[in-house]
């Protein structure tokens, strides 16, 4: 049995299709994996990769059936109801769209800024975003 997954950002719909599971990280709650039959759920998303395991016969965003579609998600919400997982992200990037060199350069710059001022919340947020992009690019 498969889940229907919808991944949406303000700019566009990044993915709509069938999956065997979805793993996301909620704010303050850690990682959670959704399978068919999961109870209804709603949660705020952190800045972290989301993994969508495509169902057999499903292709999307450069991934083949049975493969993982990995997405850099920067905040938003996840809702699960009736075997449908809806991810409404503030900003989301498919792995194929992430410029790995640029992400690594941004991570280096953000790490330096955090070292210079450990209390700089904007630098910490930039570091988290760049780290997710690097992780997704390397997936």
MOZI-V811094 format. One line per field, one symbol per residue. phi: phi as a letter, one per 20 degrees, with the letter a starting at -180 (. if undefined). A space follows every 50 residues. Layout:
phi=???
This chain:
phi=.deeccdccgeaeebcrdbebcdcdefmdnfcdddgnffgbbbeeeeafd ddeffgnecalneegneeedceddnpccccbllcdddddfbbcfgfeeef ffffffffffffffffbfefffffffffffffffgffef
